[in-house]
């Protein structure tokens, strides 16, 4: 089982943890209150390099609610690579895995950035802080042109550059996709993408949250788990490698009998 600051908003269902939309909002509010207690305010930057989890998604929601600019970082980045993104973005808080904390702390010792941790099993210092916070947070007023997130480019022609995404960039994109794809609260998304890319986070998650649909959140891509979960879902978002793996794994018509 997994522990969480939102243990009271999780429900037990067989061997899995289930969180309601209301529970998600509560956890996001607690995290937003954590940020406020640390002195973060609208326009500040928060960087995060963690494994996929519900709490990680709640941190994203808490940033949007707080007017804090969200910067997701690839889990494969080294501490030195992270240092570039932190300095270039001006991030005031970095949330990372406990296993990487020591190395990151040494690498970033010449910066004033605050460090908190979040692990894949929903433990970490940010979770402990969230346990002490209130369940409600008054949403910070933002305009459609206020920045909501940074996504850094691949840097094929030089150093990576931070692409600035506004509140309206994310909202209008999600609303348009809900309309075009006809998403509604009867849908269930099978989510096996990483959440440090625009597809896995800003497309898949935003569309699901706005439409009120359910999400089966897989920690990472696993062919067998994906196939086992497909009957429970109405939508699967993926990339070509996903579908290639499924084609090679799926039984032939003759094998199906």
Secondary structure, 3 states (H helix, E strand, C coil): CCCCCCHHHEEEECCEEEECHHHHHHHHHHHHHHHHHCCCCCCCEEEEECCCCHHHHHHHHHHHHHCCEEEECCCCCCHHHHHHHHHHHCCCEEEECHHHHHHHHHHCCCCCCEEEECCCCCCCHHHHHHHCCCCCCCCCCCCCCCEEEEEECCCCCCCCCEEEEEHHHHHHHHHHHHHHHCCCCCCEEEECCCCCCCHHHHHHHHHHHHHCCEEEECCCCCHHHHHHHHCCCCEEECCHHHHHHHHHHCCCCCCCC
